[in-house]
Amino acid sequence: MRRMPSGWLSGWNSLWSRYKYALVVVLVGVLLLLLPEGKENPDGETPPAQQPTLCAQELEHTLERILSRIEGAGQVSVALTVKEGPRQVLARDMEQRQEETVQEYVLISQGSGRQNTVALQTVAPIYQGALVVCDGGEDPVVRLRVLEGVRVLTGLSSDKISVSKRG
């Protein structure tokens, strides 16, 4: 077996003691570069932003499932009318040119010549009214509980919600 010269080991120790923090930072950087990035979609498109709001049809099904669990409600059907659907507020850049103000949407480059707008926020849909038809619709206690459930989940005022007995 071949032995390393003792000078080499002492040289390494002196380098380590002098540059150990810099070497640790470099090693961590190399490890971070080797970590895989997120998975790309096969079509190369970026995934749409997750919307925290439900569309009207999904909310109707959710309401039907939840309201049917109210004691005495029985089978429930829900219909919602939408005043304004969900929308995104996009970032805009304003520039004053001579006597006019020009507004342009802020774009970010996605690489390969693709660009995307920058969404600042997603505004939830605004509902106009709700009709709930359930087996227990004639019982005032059930009607009140159903009305409160719809009011809480949709943001509608009580006068915009109708609860009826299933015929």
N, C-alpha and C positions, 0 to 999 in steps of 0.2 A: 504494500500500500504506500502511496506517495503522501508525504506530509506537506502541509502548507507552511510556507515560511512564517515565522512568528511576526515579522515586520508587516506582513499583509494583514494579519488579524488585528494588530495594534492600529494600523492605518484605518481599517474598517471601524473600529471602536471610536477613534477620534472623529471620523466622519459622522458616525451615528450620533455621538454626543453633541456635535456642533449643528447638524442639520436634521435632527430627528423629527421636529415638528413639520418642517417643510416636506420631508419624505412621507409622513403620515398623510398630509393634505394631498400630496400627489397620488398616493395609493388609493385614497378614498375617491378622488376624482376619476381615476381609471376604473374603479369598480362601478361608479355611477354611470360612466359611459358604456360599460358592458351590459348593464341591466337593460332588459327589453323595454321598449316603449309600449304604449297601449296598442291593442289590436286595431288594425285598420279594416274598414268595411271592404268587402271584395270589389264593390263598384267604385271605390275611391272617394265616395262622398262622406262628408262629416255627418255624424248623427245629429238629428234635430235636437234642440234643447228640450229637456224634459219639462212638460207643462204640469204645474202643480194643480191645475184646475181640470175638472171633468167636463166633457162635452155634455150637452143636454140629454142625449140618449143614455149615456153611461150613468148620469146622475139619476135619471128616471128608474133605471134598473136597480141602482143602489138604494134609492128611496123605497121601491117596492119590496126589496128584500128586508130592509130594516123595519119599515112600518108594519110589515106582516107579523113581526115579532111582538108588537104591542098587544097586550092582553085584550081580547075581544075584537080586534081589528079584522081577523080572518084574512081572506085573500084580498090583496091590494093591487090596484092599477093606478099609475101616475102618468099624467101628461103635463109637460112644461112648455110654456111658450117663451121664446127667447127674444128679448128686445135688442140686445147687441151681443154678438158672439165674442169669443176670446180674441184678443189682438195683442200684438207686440208693439212696444214703444221703441223706435229705433233711434240710435245716436245720430245727431246731425251736426254739421259744422257750418257756422254762419260766417260769411265774409262780406265786408263792405267794399263794394266796387263803385267808385265814383258816386252816383246818386241812388244806387239801388243796393239792396241787401240780397245776397245769393246764399241759398241754403242747399247744402249737399249732404247726402247720407255718408256716414263714416264707413269705410270699407277696410277689411283686413285681407291680406293676401293669404291664400290657402296653398300656394305653391302651384306649379304647372299652369300658371296663368289664371287660376280660379280665384275669385274674390267673393267675400261674404259680408253682409251687413252686420253691424254690431247692435244686438238687442239689449236695451237697458233694463226692460222689465216686461213681464207678460201680465196683461190686465185680464182679470177673470170675466166670464160672461155675465151679462145683466139679464135677469129673468123678468118677464112681464107678468106672468101669472102661473098658477098651478091648479090642476083639477085632480082630486084624489077620490077614487071610487073604491069602497071597501065594504065587506060584509057587515061590519059593526057600525056603519055610518049613521044609524039612527040613534045610537047611544051618545048622549052629550059628553060623557067622560071620555069615551073613545075618540069622538070628534075633536075634543080639545087636545088630547095627547097627539093625535095625528097632525093636527094643525100646528102645534108647537114643534113637532119633529121636522115638518116641511119648512117652517119659518126659520129654524136654526140652520138647516143645511143649505137653504137657497138664498137667505137674506131677504126674502119677500116679507112684506108686512101682512098681517092677518087678513086684511080686507082684500088681498090679492090671491087668497087661497080658498078654494071651495072643496069641502069634504061632503060626499054623498054616499047613500046606501046603494050597494050593488043590487040590481034588479033581476 
